[in-house]
């Protein structure tokens, strides 16, 4: 089970004001595969991520994620699916009243078989993995933009997702930190069979991908799109 998208179209607005942002998108990502998506700002990359992540309703086409069809899926079924998906977006979405450790533990809380201590230990383990082992007790306002991004990445990984969606995960990171992070993501894909779809403008990390895709004007180009078509 991975991701299979066929004939996906999506528009914003209605009637004469409608603007199509995705046009007949085909996409296939296998478990354990890392796919990088590039393209100019505003071309539809983030919209595609949110549709695959079950954050928006599918308007036209088929989006099958981890064996579940999202076209026509209700809110409840989409919410349950999101528990199996790790998401890293540019806004970080950290809770300001929680420490770095507590924010990451929220990801581990999605694993009901783990007790409190095991979830706490997992949070600390992932924070150490992203280089924040000495920032466990800090609140988000005490962290830099890059550190917040690494907390968000650790939170997503702590949930052991079957699919990881990342929107510019290295944008706020220096070259070394960015490289370390994408190596973590690639390791997750290999070791746990997690499918990874990552939007990026960072040319320093393109070599981690199994395949590269490019989006322009809502259409997908590249070897992966051709293989599906």
QUITA-V122711 format. One record per helix or strand of 3 or more residues. SS is the DSSP state (~ for helix, > for strand). FROM is the first residue (numbers start at 1). TO is the last residue. If there is no record, write none. Layout:
ss = <SS;SS>
from = <FROM;FROM>
to = <TO;TO>
//
This chain:
ss = <>;~;>;>;~;>;~;>;~;~;~;~;>;~;>;~;>;>;~>
from = <3;15;19;34;45;60;75;85;100;116;140;145;163;175;195;203;211;219;223>
to = <12;17;29;38;52;65;82;88;108;129;142;158;167;192;199;208;216;222;228>
//
